[in-house]
């Protein structure tokens, strides 16, 4: 640990003192987002792995480095924590941060199961400020799609598909699986593709198309190194208008790059929208094409979360992705696993070879 002195109040009384809890792969994007957000002092990083926390501390110039949240709370003053640790640790960390009176941003999934989430949300005081990092809603292309929907350019939505593809779970030229090399923890997750990857697409679908209910789901595991699923398809419907929405993913797709690419199509009564990885097109009476720099757009999703978090804390407004809203996404995730599990050959991954 680097010694942390309990500091005097920041010169700018409006500055929010944030500590990063978790120094894994995804923490780099969180830390960049806090650096990109005005009115934030990034004061500490917490991780039990000294090498990881020192790497991130050196990279972002963070002097205060602690092994546990309790150690942090005993040594430095913070207003908020950003939790990006393994999913099974989220609940205890949220409880400890809430008891300390901190605002909390937590990486998805909020906790490992819907039952866990419902118990957690029920026991938290309603004054606890807890936001879930469902950052797809804040990516610029999804923000633009939402503006077109709200402006009425598409008319009534008659159907939608959100697909995610990559070759990350196929062996590369060196015999490795790029997705596992990038995020080793996915190897042993019993719930992998839906809960780790497609949960973002499900949440975005809810935000874009309104309430959804599950019609059916199927999963499969073609990668022998995984415990969980590498392929999944889910069919939802909007119970108000009946429009179908498909969310599917396959991370063992030949011909795709190792990092996932999304393809989104919305069919409206006035126009349709197509997103193909980094190019967004509107087809109809008015035709538009917007090309995004994908690495920039990827980071902008995290930046948007951080800005929204700070703005809501300052204004007292409700978070767009607060814990109660996130329960609706988790209910769809749980429903998908239950539906897939009714078909054992497809829904229960075999033991890895």
Phi, psi and omega per residue, in radians:
X1 nan 2.432 2.961
X2 -1.490 2.289 -3.092
X3 -1.041 2.314 -3.131
X4 -1.986 2.131 3.058
X5 -1.582 2.432 3.079
X6 -1.236 1.971 -2.968
X7 -1.399 2.827 2.941
X8 -1.223 2.814 3.109
X9 -0.964 2.553 -3.136
X10 -1.059 2.651 3.134
X11 -1.036 -0.674 3.098
X12 -1.599 1.915 -3.061
X13 -1.076 -0.324 -3.117
X14 -1.543 -0.122 -3.104
X15 -1.134 2.422 3.097
X16 -1.741 2.179 -3.105
X17 -1.597 1.986 -3.017
X18 -2.004 2.420 3.018
X19 -2.031 2.372 3.086
X20 -1.575 2.150 3.130
X21 -1.915 1.833 -3.053
X22 2.028 2.232 -3.085
X23 -2.180 0.562 3.123
X24 -1.401 -2.919 -3.042
X25 -0.948 -0.807 -3.020
X26 -1.275 -0.307 -3.077
X27 -1.100 -0.492 3.133
X28 -1.015 -0.710 -3.110
X29 -1.271 -0.620 3.054
X30 -1.109 -0.815 -3.091
X31 -1.144 -0.675 3.053
X32 -1.058 -0.700 -3.123
X33 -1.103 -0.743 3.112
X34 -1.159 -0.650 3.087
X35 -1.135 -0.524 -3.109
X36 -1.501 -0.040 -3.049
X37 -1.810 2.072 3.122
X38 -1.079 2.602 3.054
X39 1.364 0.329 -3.139
X40 -2.121 2.316 2.966
X41 -1.879 2.017 3.105
X42 -1.509 1.811 -2.879
X43 -1.815 -0.327 -3.053
X44 -2.808 2.770 3.027
X45 -2.306 2.429 -3.066
X46 -2.160 2.257 3.035
X47 -2.908 2.406 3.118
X48 -1.194 -0.319 3.132
X49 -1.565 1.903 -3.063
X50 -1.059 -0.670 -3.105
X51 -1.140 -0.733 -3.126
X52 -1.184 -0.780 -3.099
X53 -1.208 -0.571 3.083
X54 -1.209 -0.651 3.106
X55 -1.061 -0.835 3.137
X56 -1.225 -0.667 3.126
X57 -1.081 -0.736 3.105
X58 -1.177 -0.718 -3.086
X59 -1.103 -0.638 -3.045
X60 -1.961 0.179 3.074
X61 1.124 0.689 -3.130
X62 -1.773 1.990 -3.058
X63 -1.380 -0.632 -3.069
X64 -1.467 2.038 -3.069
X65 -2.326 2.112 -3.043
X66 -2.174 2.729 -3.122
X67 -1.558 -0.426 -3.124
X68 -2.420 2.834 3.081
X69 -1.162 -0.672 3.101
X70 -1.058 -0.709 3.089
X71 -1.081 -0.745 3.101
X72 -1.036 -0.875 -3.057
X73 -1.123 -0.436 3.137
X74 -1.438 -0.216 -2.988
X75 -2.156 -0.326 -3.064
X76 -2.543 2.611 3.120
X77 -1.568 2.192 3.088
X78 -2.313 2.732 3.082
X79 -1.787 -0.479 -3.033
X80 -2.637 2.678 3.048
X81 -2.168 2.556 3.052
X82 -1.977 1.926 -3.039
X83 -1.678 2.060 3.087
X84 -2.388 1.128 -3.093
X85 -2.057 3.063 3.075
X86 -0.951 2.509 -2.978
X87 -1.003 -0.566 -3.103
X88 -1.242 -0.240 3.111
X89 -1.625 -0.172 -3.028
X90 -1.045 -0.836 -3.065
X91 -0.987 -0.959 3.127
X92 -1.055 -0.650 3.130
X93 -1.186 -0.704 3.096
X94 -1.096 -0.782 3.126
X95 -1.030 -0.769 -3.106
X96 -1.176 -0.750 3.140
X97 -1.151 -0.706 3.124
X98 -1.111 -0.712 3.121
X99 -1.103 -0.498 3.123
X100 -1.495 -0.001 3.099
X101 1.365 0.414 -3.094
X102 -1.606 2.629 2.899
X103 -1.342 2.590 -2.964
X104 -2.328 2.248 2.899
X105 -1.949 2.223 -3.062
X106 -2.194 2.320 3.078
X107 -1.089 2.597 3.060
X108 -1.343 2.801 -0.276
X109 -1.184 2.617 -3.073
X110 -0.905 -0.882 3.024
X111 -2.569 2.971 -2.956
X112 -1.117 -0.529 -3.086
X113 -2.365 2.850 3.085
X114 -1.081 -0.737 3.115
X115 -1.013 -0.778 3.103
X116 -1.035 -0.737 -3.096
X117 -1.167 -0.739 -3.124
X118 -1.132 -0.690 3.098
X119 -1.150 -0.759 -3.137
X120 -1.068 -0.882 -3.088
X121 -1.115 -0.659 -3.129
X122 -1.151 -0.593 -3.074
X123 -1.511 -0.268 3.129
X124 -1.330 2.448 3.020
X125 -1.109 2.483 -3.108
X126 -1.143 -0.277 3.107
X127 -1.404 -0.187 3.125
X128 -1.209 2.221 3.130
X129 -1.598 1.838 -3.085
X130 -2.237 2.121 3.112
X131 -2.114 2.448 3.112
X132 -1.715 2.381 -3.067
X133 -1.429 1.252 2.996
X134 -1.609 1.404 -2.883
X135 -1.379 -0.162 3.118
X136 -1.077 -0.581 3.119
X137 -1.042 -0.409 -3.069
X138 -1.756 -0.006 3.072
X139 -1.222 2.496 -2.986
X140 -1.073 -0.608 -3.118
X141 -1.238 -0.662 3.075
X142 -1.223 -0.611 3.055
X143 -1.077 -0.716 3.131
X144 -1.165 -0.732 3.091
X145 -1.026 -0.770 3.139
X146 -1.079 -0.700 3.108
X147 -1.094 -0.723 3.124
X148 -1.128 -0.670 3.089
X149 -1.116 -0.841 -3.105
X150 -1.126 -0.557 3.123
X151 -1.341 -0.129 3.132
X152 1.406 0.215 -3.081
X153 -1.184 -0.472 -3.109
X154 -1.602 -0.243 -3.014
X155 1.304 -2.571 3.099
X156 -1.433 2.353 -3.139
X157 -1.343 2.133 -3.121
X158 -1.782 -0.212 3.124
X159 3.092 2.721 -3.125
X160 -2.705 2.626 3.071
X161 -2.387 2.326 3.020
X162 -2.168 2.014 -3.099
X163 -2.068 2.519 3.119
X164 -2.206 2.209 -3.084
X165 -2.341 2.539 2.956
X166 -2.854 2.901 3.043
X167 -1.814 0.331 -3.043
X168 -1.110 -0.349 3.111
X169 -1.890 0.424 2.902
X170 -1.933 2.544 -3.137
X171 -1.131 2.394 3.078
X172 -1.533 -2.999 -3.077
X173 -1.098 -0.412 3.115
X174 -1.603 0.077 3.126
X175 1.454 0.157 -3.116
X176 -1.794 2.808 3.042
X177 -1.738 1.920 -3.054
X178 -0.983 -0.674 -3.112
X179 -1.144 -0.642 3.135
X180 -1.312 -0.630 3.069
X181 -1.077 -0.663 -3.098
X182 -1.299 -0.717 -3.117
X183 -2.343 1.452 -3.033
X184 -1.016 -0.481 -3.068
X185 -1.118 -0.400 -3.077
X186 -1.165 -0.337 -3.111
X187 -0.990 -0.676 -3.001
X188 -1.860 0.077 3.136
X189 -1.326 2.094 3.108
X190 -1.141 -0.554 3.044
X191 -1.951 1.817 -3.000
X192 -1.917 -1.309 -2.916
X193 -1.121 -0.838 -3.099
X194 -1.174 -0.855 -3.023
X195 -1.343 -0.469 -3.092
X196 -1.700 -0.624 -2.994
X197 -1.983 -0.967 -3.035
X198 -1.311 -0.250 3.088
X199 -0.988 -0.617 3.097
X200 -1.127 -0.710 -3.122
X201 -1.240 -0.643 3.079
X202 -1.103 -0.778 -3.140
X203 -1.116 -0.744 3.100
X204 -1.101 -0.681 3.119
X205 -1.084 -0.734 3.086
X206 -1.044 -0.760 -3.090
X207 -1.180 -0.672 -3.094
X208 -1.385 -0.678 -2.922
X209 -1.982 0.008 3.113
X210 1.576 -2.925 -3.071
X211 -1.067 2.491 -3.130
X212 -2.250 2.628 2.980
X213 -2.261 2.578 -3.092
X214 -1.386 2.348 3.022
X215 -1.693 -0.766 -3.138
X216 -2.984 2.855 -3.126
X217 -2.692 2.633 3.056
X218 -2.491 2.501 3.097
X219 -2.289 2.822 3.082
X220 -2.670 2.834 3.116
X221 -2.305 1.897 3.111
X222 -1.786 -0.264 3.139
X223 -1.576 2.023 -3.059
X224 -1.214 -0.211 -3.133
X225 -1.486 -0.101 -3.087
X226 -1.755 2.628 2.905
X227 -1.509 -0.681 -3.077
X228 -1.635 -2.967 -3.011
X229 -1.441 2.530 3.072
X230 -1.922 -0.179 3.087
X231 -2.353 2.524 3.099
X232 -2.790 2.520 3.036
X233 -2.370 2.328 -3.141
X234 -2.268 2.376 3.056
X235 -1.939 2.120 3.080
X236 -1.995 2.912 2.976
X237 -2.474 2.592 3.007
X238 -1.409 2.059 -3.043
X239 -1.193 -0.269 -3.127
X240 -1.427 -0.893 -3.074
X241 -1.836 -0.218 3.108
X242 1.445 0.044 -3.082
X243 -1.197 2.395 3.130
X244 -1.441 2.582 3.071
X245 -2.369 2.175 3.125
X246 -1.882 2.300 3.004
X247 -2.162 2.125 -3.138
X248 -2.512 2.779 -3.133
X249 -2.625 2.647 3.091
X250 -2.649 1.938 -3.122
X251 -1.689 0.212 3.061
X252 -2.151 0.829 -3.051
X253 -1.727 1.945 3.090
X254 -1.102 2.502 3.107
X255 1.587 -0.116 3.077
X256 -1.815 2.773 3.087
X257 -1.276 2.914 -3.118
X258 -1.137 -0.563 3.079
X259 -1.499 2.452 -3.003
X260 -1.147 2.569 3.034
X261 -2.163 2.478 3.133
X262 -1.841 2.547 3.004
X263 -2.267 2.136 -3.069
X264 -2.184 2.342 3.040
X265 -2.343 2.268 3.066
X266 -2.079 2.277 3.094
X267 -1.898 2.047 3.096
X268 -1.991 3.019 3.124
X269 -1.346 -0.260 3.133
X270 -1.983 -0.492 -3.074
X271 -2.840 2.995 3.044
X272 -2.279 2.789 3.137
X273 -2.178 2.433 3.059
X274 -2.294 2.167 2.976
X275 -1.928 2.124 3.086
X276 -2.099 1.644 -3.103
X277 1.045 -1.537 -3.059
X278 -2.028 0.089 -3.126
X279 -2.039 2.152 -3.120
X280 -1.931 2.256 -3.111
X281 -2.244 2.447 3.006
X282 -1.926 2.180 -3.136
X283 -2.018 2.272 3.124
X284 2.773 -2.630 3.110
X285 -0.974 -0.619 3.050
X286 -2.083 2.201 -3.111
X287 -1.934 2.257 -3.096
X288 -2.342 2.584 3.037
X289 -2.287 2.259 3.103
X290 -2.209 2.123 3.094
X291 -1.803 2.304 -3.127
X292 -1.895 2.571 2.938
X293 -1.397 1.907 -2.935
X294 -1.044 -0.835 3.106
X295 -1.019 -0.636 3.103
X296 -1.171 -0.799 -3.137
X297 -1.102 -0.662 3.109
X298 -1.036 -0.845 3.134
X299 -1.154 -0.600 -3.117
X300 -1.087 -0.496 3.058
X301 -1.074 -0.771 3.103
X302 -1.212 -0.697 3.105
X303 -1.050 -0.726 -3.136
X304 -1.117 -0.672 3.077
X305 -1.062 -0.852 -3.102
X306 -1.077 -0.777 3.134
X307 -1.093 -0.775 -3.128
X308 -1.090 -0.744 3.126
X309 -1.009 -0.850 -3.118
X310 -1.159 -0.779 -3.122
X311 -1.059 -0.725 -3.132
X312 -1.218 -0.623 3.070
X313 -1.120 -0.660 -3.131
X314 -1.260 -0.660 -3.056
X315 -1.603 -0.323 -3.041
X316 1.455 0.071 -3.129
X317 -1.230 2.777 3.113
X318 -1.290 2.456 3.038
X319 -1.153 2.477 3.078
X320 -1.056 -0.649 -3.115
X321 -2.074 0.979 3.104
X322 -1.296 3.068 -3.007
X323 -1.111 -0.610 -3.117
X324 -1.262 -0.670 3.026
X325 -1.104 -0.716 -3.086
X326 -1.148 -0.440 3.067
X327 -0.995 -0.602 -3.130
X328 -1.179 -0.656 3.054
X329 -1.153 -0.770 -3.140
X330 -1.132 -0.545 3.084
X331 -1.146 -0.639 3.091
X332 -1.236 -0.671 3.069
X333 -1.058 -0.822 -3.136
X334 -1.101 -0.734 3.128
X335 -1.079 -0.655 3.141
X336 -1.137 -0.778 3.123
X337 -1.137 -0.690 3.133
X338 -1.142 -0.713 3.127
X339 -1.141 -0.756 3.134
X340 -1.149 -0.581 -3.093
X341 -1.241 -0.248 3.085
X342 -1.335 -0.102 3.108
X343 -2.168 1.436 -2.942
X344 -0.935 -0.656 -3.078
X345 -1.094 -0.587 -3.101
X346 -1.723 -0.579 -2.938
X347 -1.611 -0.332 -3.130
X348 -1.900 1.878 -3.131
X349 -1.038 2.487 3.078
X350 -1.307 2.831 3.084
X351 -1.136 2.313 -3.106
X352 -1.029 2.573 3.091
X353 -1.236 nan nan
